[in-house]
Amino acid sequence: MTPRGALAAAAAALLLAATAAACGTDAEAARPNAEATVLLDFTPNAIHAGIYSAVERGYAAAEGVTLKIREPSSSADAIKLLLGGRTDFAVLDIHDVAIARERGRDVVCVMSIAQRPLAAVLAQPEIRRPRDLEGEKVGVTGLPSDVAVLRSIVQGAGGDPDAVETVTIGFNAVAALLSERVAGATAFWNVEGVALERRRPGSRQFRVDDFGAPSYPELLLCAARETLTDRPALVRATVAGLRRGYEFTLTDPESSAQDLLSRVRGASRESILAELDVLTSVFTGPTGRPGALDERVLRRWARWEAEFGIVDRPPEVFEMFVLRYADAPVEG
């Protein structure tokens, strides 16, 4: 090829790349006018209030998404449902995503739901500090992240994690503590912690980011990589609608609670409002913006995740997370 021919070929390649990028941008910005499902991680509670407000207040619809909220079944494998195309989005725990990705399952996080860890060790009133759990029984659900959280908290308080006896109790932390079967239990402080405090005032909460863990985003909105590639407009619009929903939750928590209560049969208004009272900083995190993902926080979390053995090596932040949707300006 002559120098002139090579130059022409290079120019053509650059033009093609620019055109493709422009088309990708246009495709992402387009109004999707589509239905989408979001699968929750747990029984609906206050952490999900912004999702319900995004539907009830029309924020998702205004972005061109008819959003349907699905509650999880006890046997549902949310990641399998995502990868199989049986749900478009799912709220997932950050540790579950890290483990799944290490096993080759290409799930990507596009927005934070909870920007601070919700993981904690709840304990009996006489346990004044985490290292007092040495020689005691502590309940864990059986998930790998539970043991990492427990070890991080005890070690961060100057104790010996190997001196703590763990027993598997499933997702029954409050019952196990009230029956005094255990001295402590891993749980979410925003749900089980609130419930335990109401029934046993003076009980302790040791939150993982108070004892050495970075302030990582516990819950995330996730999608299969294929969804980001094939339907970028749907991803952008869904994230925008949900971010507006959580902004409404922060502005008017009582009305946002009612949005959830109107769709969830049997939910307790008293419990939802009590949980919302402690969630303000969780929804905004270090950025001060609902939904945002902070690269520096994620890098610190990735190192901690491997250090405490949840995964073998630190997750690649820019493979596991796509930050641009959560960082985009939200209008309205």
Secondary structure by P-SEA (a helix, b strand, c coil): ccaaaaaaaaaaaaaaaaaaaaaaaaaaaccccbbbbbbbcccccccaaaaaaaaaaccccccccbbbbbbbccccaaaaaaaacccccccccaaaaaaaaaacccccccccccccccbbbbbccccccccccccbbbbbcccaaaaaaaaaaaaaaccccccbbbbbbcccaaaaaaaccccccccccaaaaaaaaaacccbbbbbcccccccccccccccccaaaaaccaaaaaaaaaaaaaaaaaaaacaaaaaaaaaaccccccaaaaaaaaaaccccccccccccccccaaaaaaaaaaaaaacccccccccccccccccccccccc
